[in-house]
Structure formats: structure tokens, C-alpha cells
Amino acid sequence: MPDLVAPTARLRAAWQEAHAEWGPGQHEDGFGLHPCDDVDSPAGFAAWLARLTPPSDRTVAPDDTCAYRWIVEREPGRVRVLGGITLRPDCDEQAPWAGHLGYGIRPSARRRGLATWAVRRMMDEARLLGRERLLVICATDNVASARTIERCGGLFEGIGDTRFGPTRRYRLPLRG
């Protein structure tokens, strides 16, 4: 049974195993990974996690930062990181071109319904924050992601163009 957890240093080895499976140059959406992030060294990994996790003493509205979650599965004696998902706020600079949700499932864990499951969990989080709808975007050739979005109730708005190429744009209603 999968679970969504906040990024944590305790799962560094499990995360690195998933990261290695994607291979060099591959895009791992949902993890908030930037090209300049050094996730191989302990210090770099800690710095990356610190960027993903707002300080606990911050006094801001809960919807002004990205919510990162790792999709994990507990097996006897180990935990596997199967993917990641991000809920971005409206004020995030990536939201207009990348959408409010970004997610990725490691290759060996695909075709199990994990993306649909995770999107639905993040829709619940968005509802708790008072959101009424989300913009969700995927590459035009990413049929699996388009099906995931549609299974979750996404309404196709059209084809857009981003710096990564043509994308399918969906509105995902959270109310009514």
C-alpha cells in the first residue's frame, strides 16, 4: 500500500535508488529538482531538502509554498521511493507554464495506478487549502499522464506551448 510522505533525509538511500533508475538527463517531475542541485553528496542532499521544506517557524499562509510529497511503499525490511508529486501555489513562478501539480513515477513502478492515486491525494490537500481548481499540464506525447489527469476529472482546455515544447492543458475542478 503506497503512502505520501514529506521529503526526509531518512529516505536518502531509497530516494537515490529511485533517482538512479531515471538515469542521467531524465526529467523527474514532482521532486522539485533543479539542474544545479547536488543530491549526490550528503551536504548537497541536505541543502536540497532544506529548500523543499519551509522552516517550521515561518508565519505565512499555508498556500504560498510548494507542497512536496514522496510516494513511498513499505516492504518488509525496507521503504522504496516510487515517485514524487508537487502541489504548487498560484503565486509560484512555475504554475503558469508547469501547472499546479507535477508528478513522476519511477519507471519500474509505472502502470500500477500510482500517479492517479497520488493526484487524488493531492487534490484532497488542495481542497483543504480552499483551492477550487488546479491547472495540470503534460507533454502532448505523454499519453499516460493525460489519462491520469482525465481519470482524476481533468477537463481538457487545449494545447499550449512552453519552453519544453507543446503541452496539453487541463483544469481540474475541486468543488462541485
Rosetta constraint file for C-alpha pairs under 8 A:
AtomPair CA 1 CA 73 HARMONIC 6.18 0.50
AtomPair CA 1 CA 74 HARMONIC 7.38 0.50
AtomPair CA 2 CA 71 HARMONIC 6.53 0.50
AtomPair CA 2 CA 72 HARMONIC 5.50 0.50
AtomPair CA 2 CA 73 HARMONIC 4.63 0.50
AtomPair CA 2 CA 74 HARMONIC 7.33 0.50
AtomPair CA 2 CA 114 HARMONIC 7.85 0.50
AtomPair CA 3 CA 71 HARMONIC 5.78 0.50
AtomPair CA 3 CA 72 HARMONIC 5.32 0.50
AtomPair CA 3 CA 73 HARMONIC 6.33 0.50
AtomPair CA 4 CA 69 HARMONIC 5.67 0.50
AtomPair CA 4 CA 70 HARMONIC 5.50 0.50
AtomPair CA 4 CA 71 HARMONIC 4.84 0.50
AtomPair CA 4 CA 72 HARMONIC 6.27 0.50
AtomPair CA 4 CA 118 HARMONIC 7.47 0.50
AtomPair CA 5 CA 69 HARMONIC 5.21 0.50
AtomPair CA 5 CA 70 HARMONIC 5.27 0.50
AtomPair CA 5 CA 71 HARMONIC 6.68 0.50
AtomPair CA 5 CA 72 HARMONIC 7.18 0.50
AtomPair CA 6 CA 68 HARMONIC 6.22 0.50
AtomPair CA 6 CA 69 HARMONIC 4.72 0.50
AtomPair CA 6 CA 70 HARMONIC 6.17 0.50
AtomPair CA 7 CA 11 HARMONIC 7.79 0.50
AtomPair CA 7 CA 49 HARMONIC 6.72 0.50
AtomPair CA 7 CA 52 HARMONIC 7.73 0.50
AtomPair CA 7 CA 53 HARMONIC 7.74 0.50
AtomPair CA 7 CA 68 HARMONIC 6.84 0.50
AtomPair CA 7 CA 69 HARMONIC 6.12 0.50
AtomPair CA 7 CA 70 HARMONIC 6.13 0.50
AtomPair CA 8 CA 12 HARMONIC 7.21 0.50
AtomPair CA 8 CA 49 HARMONIC 7.07 0.50
AtomPair CA 9 CA 45 HARMONIC 7.82 0.50
AtomPair CA 9 CA 46 HARMONIC 6.95 0.50
AtomPair CA 9 CA 49 HARMONIC 7.46 0.50
AtomPair CA 11 CA 15 HARMONIC 5.97 0.50
AtomPair CA 11 CA 79 HARMONIC 7.73 0.50
AtomPair CA 11 CA 81 HARMONIC 7.85 0.50
AtomPair CA 12 CA 16 HARMONIC 6.03 0.50
AtomPair CA 12 CA 45 HARMONIC 7.85 0.50
AtomPair CA 13 CA 17 HARMONIC 6.21 0.50
AtomPair CA 14 CA 18 HARMONIC 6.50 0.50
AtomPair CA 14 CA 79 HARMONIC 6.71 0.50
AtomPair CA 14 CA 80 HARMONIC 5.44 0.50
AtomPair CA 14 CA 81 HARMONIC 5.59 0.50
AtomPair CA 15 CA 19 HARMONIC 6.09 0.50
AtomPair CA 15 CA 80 HARMONIC 7.57 0.50
AtomPair CA 15 CA 81 HARMONIC 5.49 0.50
AtomPair CA 16 CA 20 HARMONIC 6.00 0.50
AtomPair CA 16 CA 40 HARMONIC 7.86 0.50
AtomPair CA 17 CA 21 HARMONIC 6.41 0.50
AtomPair CA 17 CA 81 HARMONIC 7.91 0.50
AtomPair CA 18 CA 22 HARMONIC 6.81 0.50
AtomPair CA 18 CA 80 HARMONIC 7.90 0.50
AtomPair CA 18 CA 81 HARMONIC 6.13 0.50
AtomPair CA 18 CA 82 HARMONIC 6.71 0.50
AtomPair CA 18 CA 83 HARMONIC 7.52 0.50
AtomPair CA 18 CA 106 HARMONIC 6.19 0.50
AtomPair CA 19 CA 23 HARMONIC 6.96 0.50
AtomPair CA 19 CA 28 HARMONIC 7.90 0.50
AtomPair CA 19 CA 106 HARMONIC 7.92 0.50
AtomPair CA 20 CA 24 HARMONIC 7.69 0.50
AtomPair CA 21 CA 106 HARMONIC 6.84 0.50
AtomPair CA 21 CA 107 HARMONIC 7.12 0.50
AtomPair CA 22 CA 26 HARMONIC 5.85 0.50
AtomPair CA 22 CA 27 HARMONIC 7.71 0.50
AtomPair CA 22 CA 28 HARMONIC 7.29 0.50
AtomPair CA 22 CA 106 HARMONIC 6.48 0.50
AtomPair CA 22 CA 107 HARMONIC 6.91 0.50
AtomPair CA 28 CA 33 HARMONIC 7.44 0.50
AtomPair CA 28 CA 103 HARMONIC 7.81 0.50
AtomPair CA 28 CA 104 HARMONIC 5.77 0.50
AtomPair CA 28 CA 105 HARMONIC 8.00 0.50
AtomPair CA 29 CA 33 HARMONIC 7.76 0.50
AtomPair CA 29 CA 84 HARMONIC 7.12 0.50
AtomPair CA 29 CA 85 HARMONIC 7.29 0.50
AtomPair CA 29 CA 102 HARMONIC 5.62 0.50
AtomPair CA 29 CA 103 HARMONIC 4.97 0.50
AtomPair CA 29 CA 104 HARMONIC 4.89 0.50
AtomPair CA 30 CA 68 HARMONIC 7.16 0.50
AtomPair CA 30 CA 69 HARMONIC 7.88 0.50
AtomPair CA 30 CA 83 HARMONIC 7.55 0.50
AtomPair CA 30 CA 84 HARMONIC 4.56 0.50
AtomPair CA 30 CA 85 HARMONIC 3.95 0.50
AtomPair CA 30 CA 86 HARMONIC 4.82 0.50
AtomPair CA 30 CA 101 HARMONIC 7.76 0.50
AtomPair CA 30 CA 102 HARMONIC 4.69 0.50
AtomPair CA 30 CA 103 HARMONIC 4.01 0.50
AtomPair CA 30 CA 104 HARMONIC 5.59 0.50
AtomPair CA 31 CA 68 HARMONIC 6.81 0.50
AtomPair CA 31 CA 69 HARMONIC 7.81 0.50
AtomPair CA 31 CA 70 HARMONIC 7.67 0.50
AtomPair CA 31 CA 84 HARMONIC 5.33 0.50
AtomPair CA 31 CA 85 HARMONIC 6.48 0.50
AtomPair CA 31 CA 86 HARMONIC 6.89 0.50
AtomPair CA 31 CA 103 HARMONIC 7.62 0.50
AtomPair CA 31 CA 104 HARMONIC 7.96 0.50
AtomPair CA 32 CA 52 HARMONIC 7.14 0.50
AtomPair CA 32 CA 68 HARMONIC 7.54 0.50
AtomPair CA 32 CA 86 HARMONIC 7.45 0.50
AtomPair CA 33 CA 37 HARMONIC 6.52 0.50
AtomPair CA 33 CA 48 HARMONIC 7.93 0.50
AtomPair CA 37 CA 44 HARMONIC 6.96 0.50
AtomPair CA 37 CA 45 HARMONIC 7.96 0.50
AtomPair CA 37 CA 48 HARMONIC 6.39 0.50
AtomPair CA 38 CA 44 HARMONIC 4.68 0.50
AtomPair CA 38 CA 45 HARMONIC 6.33 0.50
AtomPair CA 38 CA 48 HARMONIC 7.43 0.50
AtomPair CA 39 CA 44 HARMONIC 5.22 0.50
AtomPair CA 39 CA 45 HARMONIC 4.27 0.50
AtomPair CA 39 CA 48 HARMONIC 6.92 0.50
AtomPair CA 40 CA 44 HARMONIC 6.70 0.50
AtomPair CA 40 CA 45 HARMONIC 6.47 0.50
AtomPair CA 41 CA 45 HARMONIC 6.01 0.50
AtomPair CA 42 CA 46 HARMONIC 6.14 0.50
AtomPair CA 43 CA 47 HARMONIC 6.17 0.50
AtomPair CA 44 CA 48 HARMONIC 6.16 0.50
AtomPair CA 45 CA 49 HARMONIC 6.24 0.50
AtomPair CA 46 CA 50 HARMONIC 6.12 0.50
AtomPair CA 47 CA 51 HARMONIC 6.33 0.50
AtomPair CA 48 CA 52 HARMONIC 6.48 0.50
AtomPair CA 49 CA 53 HARMONIC 6.19 0.50
AtomPair CA 50 CA 54 HARMONIC 7.24 0.50
AtomPair CA 52 CA 66 HARMONIC 7.68 0.50
AtomPair CA 52 CA 68 HARMONIC 6.89 0.50
AtomPair CA 53 CA 68 HARMONIC 7.97 0.50
AtomPair CA 54 CA 58 HARMONIC 7.10 0.50
AtomPair CA 54 CA 65 HARMONIC 7.67 0.50
AtomPair CA 60 CA 64 HARMONIC 7.28 0.50
AtomPair CA 62 CA 129 HARMONIC 7.26 0.50
AtomPair CA 63 CA 89 HARMONIC 5.78 0.50
AtomPair CA 63 CA 129 HARMONIC 6.54 0.50
AtomPair CA 64 CA 89 HARMONIC 5.74 0.50
AtomPair CA 64 CA 90 HARMONIC 7.85 0.50
AtomPair CA 64 CA 91 HARMONIC 6.69 0.50
AtomPair CA 64 CA 92 HARMONIC 7.66 0.50
AtomPair CA 65 CA 88 HARMONIC 6.80 0.50
AtomPair CA 65 CA 89 HARMONIC 6.15 0.50
AtomPair CA 65 CA 92 HARMONIC 7.35 0.50
AtomPair CA 66 CA 86 HARMONIC 6.47 0.50
AtomPair CA 66 CA 87 HARMONIC 5.54 0.50
AtomPair CA 66 CA 88 HARMONIC 4.54 0.50
AtomPair CA 66 CA 89 HARMONIC 6.15 0.50
AtomPair CA 66 CA 92 HARMONIC 7.65 0.50
AtomPair CA 67 CA 86 HARMONIC 5.56 0.50
AtomPair CA 67 CA 87 HARMONIC 5.07 0.50
AtomPair CA 67 CA 88 HARMONIC 6.63 0.50
AtomPair CA 68 CA 84 HARMONIC 7.36 0.50
AtomPair CA 68 CA 85 HARMONIC 6.03 0.50
AtomPair CA 68 CA 86 HARMONIC 4.59 0.50
AtomPair CA 68 CA 87 HARMONIC 6.64 0.50
AtomPair CA 69 CA 84 HARMONIC 5.77 0.50
AtomPair CA 69 CA 85 HARMONIC 5.42 0.50
AtomPair CA 69 CA 86 HARMONIC 6.35 0.50
AtomPair CA 70 CA 81 HARMONIC 6.62 0.50
AtomPair CA 70 CA 82 HARMONIC 7.52 0.50
AtomPair CA 70 CA 83 HARMONIC 5.89 0.50
AtomPair CA 70 CA 84 HARMONIC 4.36 0.50
AtomPair CA 70 CA 85 HARMONIC 6.42 0.50
AtomPair CA 71 CA 81 HARMONIC 5.87 0.50
AtomPair CA 71 CA 82 HARMONIC 5.36 0.50
AtomPair CA 71 CA 83 HARMONIC 4.96 0.50
AtomPair CA 71 CA 84 HARMONIC 5.47 0.50
AtomPair CA 71 CA 85 HARMONIC 7.47 0.50
AtomPair CA 71 CA 118 HARMONIC 7.32 0.50
AtomPair CA 72 CA 79 HARMONIC 6.66 0.50
AtomPair CA 72 CA 80 HARMONIC 5.50 0.50
AtomPair CA 72 CA 81 HARMONIC 4.50 0.50
AtomPair CA 72 CA 82 HARMONIC 5.47 0.50
AtomPair CA 72 CA 83 HARMONIC 7.22 0.50
AtomPair CA 73 CA 79 HARMONIC 5.71 0.50
AtomPair CA 73 CA 80 HARMONIC 5.27 0.50
AtomPair CA 73 CA 81 HARMONIC 6.61 0.50
AtomPair CA 73 CA 82 HARMONIC 6.99 0.50
AtomPair CA 74 CA 78 HARMONIC 6.12 0.50
AtomPair CA 74 CA 79 HARMONIC 4.44 0.50
AtomPair CA 74 CA 80 HARMONIC 6.39 0.50
AtomPair CA 75 CA 79 HARMONIC 5.86 0.50
AtomPair CA 75 CA 80 HARMONIC 7.56 0.50
AtomPair CA 82 CA 105 HARMONIC 5.88 0.50
AtomPair CA 82 CA 106 HARMONIC 5.61 0.50
AtomPair CA 82 CA 109 HARMONIC 6.11 0.50
AtomPair CA 83 CA 103 HARMONIC 7.37 0.50
AtomPair CA 83 CA 104 HARMONIC 5.42 0.50
AtomPair CA 83 CA 105 HARMONIC 4.19 0.50
AtomPair CA 83 CA 106 HARMONIC 5.53 0.50
AtomPair CA 84 CA 103 HARMONIC 5.55 0.50
AtomPair CA 84 CA 104 HARMONIC 5.57 0.50
AtomPair CA 84 CA 105 HARMONIC 6.70 0.50
AtomPair CA 85 CA 101 HARMONIC 7.02 0.50
AtomPair CA 85 CA 102 HARMONIC 5.55 0.50
AtomPair CA 85 CA 103 HARMONIC 4.14 0.50
AtomPair CA 85 CA 104 HARMONIC 6.60 0.50
AtomPair CA 85 CA 118 HARMONIC 7.14 0.50
AtomPair CA 85 CA 119 HARMONIC 7.70 0.50
AtomPair CA 86 CA 100 HARMONIC 7.72 0.50
AtomPair CA 86 CA 101 HARMONIC 5.50 0.50
AtomPair CA 86 CA 102 HARMONIC 5.13 0.50
AtomPair CA 86 CA 103 HARMONIC 6.32 0.50
AtomPair CA 87 CA 100 HARMONIC 5.59 0.50
AtomPair CA 87 CA 101 HARMONIC 4.86 0.50
AtomPair CA 87 CA 102 HARMONIC 6.90 0.50
AtomPair CA 87 CA 122 HARMONIC 6.79 0.50
AtomPair CA 87 CA 126 HARMONIC 7.61 0.50
AtomPair CA 88 CA 92 HARMONIC 6.24 0.50
AtomPair CA 88 CA 94 HARMONIC 7.88 0.50
AtomPair CA 88 CA 95 HARMONIC 6.35 0.50
AtomPair CA 88 CA 99 HARMONIC 7.47 0.50
AtomPair CA 88 CA 100 HARMONIC 4.54 0.50
AtomPair CA 88 CA 101 HARMONIC 6.14 0.50
AtomPair CA 89 CA 95 HARMONIC 7.06 0.50
AtomPair CA 89 CA 100 HARMONIC 6.40 0.50
AtomPair CA 90 CA 95 HARMONIC 6.15 0.50
AtomPair CA 90 CA 100 HARMONIC 7.21 0.50
AtomPair CA 91 CA 95 HARMONIC 7.40 0.50
AtomPair CA 94 CA 98 HARMONIC 5.35 0.50
AtomPair CA 94 CA 99 HARMONIC 6.94 0.50
AtomPair CA 95 CA 99 HARMONIC 4.39 0.50
AtomPair CA 95 CA 100 HARMONIC 5.21 0.50
AtomPair CA 95 CA 135 HARMONIC 7.74 0.50
AtomPair CA 97 CA 137 HARMONIC 7.80 0.50
AtomPair CA 97 CA 162 HARMONIC 6.15 0.50
AtomPair CA 98 CA 102 HARMONIC 7.30 0.50
AtomPair CA 98 CA 136 HARMONIC 7.43 0.50
AtomPair CA 98 CA 137 HARMONIC 6.03 0.50
AtomPair CA 99 CA 134 HARMONIC 7.47 0.50
AtomPair CA 99 CA 135 HARMONIC 4.88 0.50
AtomPair CA 99 CA 136 HARMONIC 4.66 0.50
AtomPair CA 99 CA 137 HARMONIC 5.36 0.50
AtomPair CA 100 CA 134 HARMONIC 5.72 0.50
AtomPair CA 100 CA 135 HARMONIC 5.34 0.50
AtomPair CA 100 CA 136 HARMONIC 5.92 0.50
AtomPair CA 101 CA 119 HARMONIC 7.83 0.50
AtomPair CA 101 CA 134 HARMONIC 7.46 0.50
AtomPair CA 101 CA 135 HARMONIC 7.26 0.50
AtomPair CA 101 CA 136 HARMONIC 5.70 0.50
AtomPair CA 101 CA 137 HARMONIC 7.81 0.50
AtomPair CA 102 CA 136 HARMONIC 7.64 0.50
AtomPair CA 103 CA 115 HARMONIC 7.15 0.50
AtomPair CA 104 CA 115 HARMONIC 7.32 0.50
AtomPair CA 105 CA 109 HARMONIC 6.39 0.50
AtomPair CA 105 CA 110 HARMONIC 6.05 0.50
AtomPair CA 105 CA 114 HARMONIC 7.43 0.50
AtomPair CA 105 CA 115 HARMONIC 6.77 0.50
AtomPair CA 106 CA 110 HARMONIC 6.60 0.50
AtomPair CA 109 CA 114 HARMONIC 7.83 0.50
AtomPair CA 110 CA 114 HARMONIC 7.22 0.50
AtomPair CA 113 CA 117 HARMONIC 6.20 0.50
AtomPair CA 114 CA 118 HARMONIC 6.03 0.50
AtomPair CA 115 CA 119 HARMONIC 6.01 0.50
AtomPair CA 115 CA 148 HARMONIC 6.67 0.50
AtomPair CA 116 CA 120 HARMONIC 6.22 0.50
AtomPair CA 116 CA 148 HARMONIC 5.32 0.50
AtomPair CA 116 CA 149 HARMONIC 7.42 0.50
AtomPair CA 116 CA 151 HARMONIC 7.16 0.50
AtomPair CA 116 CA 152 HARMONIC 6.67 0.50
AtomPair CA 117 CA 121 HARMONIC 6.41 0.50
AtomPair CA 118 CA 122 HARMONIC 6.24 0.50
AtomPair CA 119 CA 123 HARMONIC 6.08 0.50
AtomPair CA 119 CA 152 HARMONIC 7.31 0.50
AtomPair CA 120 CA 124 HARMONIC 6.45 0.50
AtomPair CA 120 CA 152 HARMONIC 6.62 0.50
AtomPair CA 121 CA 125 HARMONIC 6.60 0.50
AtomPair CA 122 CA 126 HARMONIC 6.14 0.50
AtomPair CA 123 CA 127 HARMONIC 6.19 0.50
AtomPair CA 123 CA 174 HARMONIC 6.90 0.50
AtomPair CA 124 CA 128 HARMONIC 6.37 0.50
AtomPair CA 125 CA 129 HARMONIC 6.49 0.50
AtomPair CA 126 CA 130 HARMONIC 6.53 0.50
AtomPair CA 126 CA 131 HARMONIC 5.38 0.50
AtomPair CA 126 CA 174 HARMONIC 7.91 0.50
AtomPair CA 127 CA 131 HARMONIC 5.21 0.50
AtomPair CA 127 CA 132 HARMONIC 6.87 0.50
AtomPair CA 127 CA 174 HARMONIC 6.41 0.50
AtomPair CA 127 CA 175 HARMONIC 7.89 0.50
AtomPair CA 131 CA 174 HARMONIC 7.04 0.50
AtomPair CA 132 CA 173 HARMONIC 6.22 0.50
AtomPair CA 132 CA 174 HARMONIC 4.99 0.50
AtomPair CA 132 CA 175 HARMONIC 5.58 0.50
AtomPair CA 133 CA 171 HARMONIC 6.58 0.50
AtomPair CA 133 CA 172 HARMONIC 5.31 0.50
AtomPair CA 133 CA 173 HARMONIC 4.27 0.50
AtomPair CA 133 CA 174 HARMONIC 5.02 0.50
AtomPair CA 133 CA 175 HARMONIC 7.32 0.50
AtomPair CA 134 CA 171 HARMONIC 5.73 0.50
AtomPair CA 134 CA 172 HARMONIC 4.97 0.50
AtomPair CA 134 CA 173 HARMONIC 6.54 0.50
AtomPair CA 134 CA 174 HARMONIC 7.53 0.50
AtomPair CA 135 CA 169 HARMONIC 7.15 0.50
AtomPair CA 135 CA 170 HARMONIC 5.83 0.50
AtomPair CA 135 CA 171 HARMONIC 4.84 0.50
AtomPair CA 135 CA 172 HARMONIC 6.24 0.50
AtomPair CA 136 CA 149 HARMONIC 7.42 0.50
AtomPair CA 136 CA 154 HARMONIC 7.77 0.50
AtomPair CA 136 CA 169 HARMONIC 6.13 0.50
AtomPair CA 136 CA 170 HARMONIC 5.16 0.50
AtomPair CA 136 CA 171 HARMONIC 6.27 0.50
AtomPair CA 136 CA 172 HARMONIC 6.93 0.50
AtomPair CA 137 CA 167 HARMONIC 6.38 0.50
AtomPair CA 137 CA 168 HARMONIC 5.64 0.50
AtomPair CA 137 CA 169 HARMONIC 4.75 0.50
AtomPair CA 137 CA 170 HARMONIC 6.15 0.50
AtomPair CA 138 CA 142 HARMONIC 6.49 0.50
AtomPair CA 138 CA 145 HARMONIC 6.41 0.50
AtomPair CA 138 CA 146 HARMONIC 6.60 0.50
AtomPair CA 138 CA 167 HARMONIC 5.42 0.50
AtomPair CA 138 CA 168 HARMONIC 5.38 0.50
AtomPair CA 138 CA 169 HARMONIC 6.93 0.50
AtomPair CA 139 CA 165 HARMONIC 7.40 0.50
AtomPair CA 139 CA 166 HARMONIC 6.24 0.50
AtomPair CA 139 CA 167 HARMONIC 4.32 0.50
AtomPair CA 139 CA 168 HARMONIC 6.02 0.50
AtomPair CA 140 CA 159 HARMONIC 7.67 0.50
AtomPair CA 140 CA 166 HARMONIC 6.01 0.50
AtomPair CA 140 CA 167 HARMONIC 4.81 0.50
AtomPair CA 140 CA 168 HARMONIC 5.31 0.50
AtomPair CA 142 CA 146 HARMONIC 6.38 0.50
AtomPair CA 143 CA 147 HARMONIC 6.18 0.50
AtomPair CA 144 CA 148 HARMONIC 6.25 0.50
AtomPair CA 145 CA 149 HARMONIC 6.22 0.50
AtomPair CA 146 CA 150 HARMONIC 6.18 0.50
AtomPair CA 146 CA 168 HARMONIC 7.64 0.50
AtomPair CA 147 CA 151 HARMONIC 5.99 0.50
AtomPair CA 148 CA 152 HARMONIC 6.38 0.50
AtomPair CA 149 CA 153 HARMONIC 6.56 0.50
AtomPair CA 149 CA 154 HARMONIC 5.13 0.50
AtomPair CA 149 CA 170 HARMONIC 7.62 0.50
AtomPair CA 149 CA 172 HARMONIC 7.86 0.50
AtomPair CA 150 CA 154 HARMONIC 4.60 0.50
AtomPair CA 150 CA 155 HARMONIC 6.85 0.50
AtomPair CA 152 CA 172 HARMONIC 7.64 0.50
AtomPair CA 153 CA 172 HARMONIC 6.05 0.50
AtomPair CA 153 CA 173 HARMONIC 7.18 0.50
AtomPair CA 154 CA 170 HARMONIC 5.50 0.50
AtomPair CA 154 CA 171 HARMONIC 5.44 0.50
AtomPair CA 154 CA 172 HARMONIC 4.34 0.50
AtomPair CA 154 CA 173 HARMONIC 7.09 0.50
AtomPair CA 155 CA 170 HARMONIC 5.13 0.50
AtomPair CA 155 CA 171 HARMONIC 5.13 0.50
AtomPair CA 155 CA 172 HARMONIC 6.20 0.50
AtomPair CA 156 CA 168 HARMONIC 7.38 0.50
AtomPair CA 156 CA 169 HARMONIC 6.07 0.50
AtomPair CA 156 CA 170 HARMONIC 4.47 0.50
AtomPair CA 156 CA 171 HARMONIC 6.66 0.50
AtomPair CA 157 CA 168 HARMONIC 7.66 0.50
AtomPair CA 157 CA 169 HARMONIC 5.42 0.50
AtomPair CA 157 CA 170 HARMONIC 5.27 0.50
AtomPair CA 157 CA 171 HARMONIC 6.83 0.50
AtomPair CA 158 CA 168 HARMONIC 5.98 0.50
AtomPair CA 158 CA 169 HARMONIC 5.51 0.50
AtomPair CA 158 CA 170 HARMONIC 7.41 0.50
AtomPair CA 159 CA 166 HARMONIC 6.66 0.50
AtomPair CA 159 CA 167 HARMONIC 5.53 0.50
AtomPair CA 159 CA 168 HARMONIC 4.72 0.50
AtomPair CA 159 CA 169 HARMONIC 5.99 0.50
AtomPair CA 160 CA 166 HARMONIC 5.69 0.50
AtomPair CA 160 CA 167 HARMONIC 5.14 0.50
AtomPair CA 160 CA 168 HARMONIC 6.28 0.50
AtomPair CA 160 CA 169 HARMONIC 6.57 0.50
AtomPair CA 161 CA 165 HARMONIC 5.58 0.50
AtomPair CA 161 CA 166 HARMONIC 4.37 0.50
AtomPair CA 161 CA 167 HARMONIC 5.83 0.50
AtomPair CA 162 CA 166 HARMONIC 6.17 0.50
AtomPair CA 162 CA 167 HARMONIC 6.98 0.50
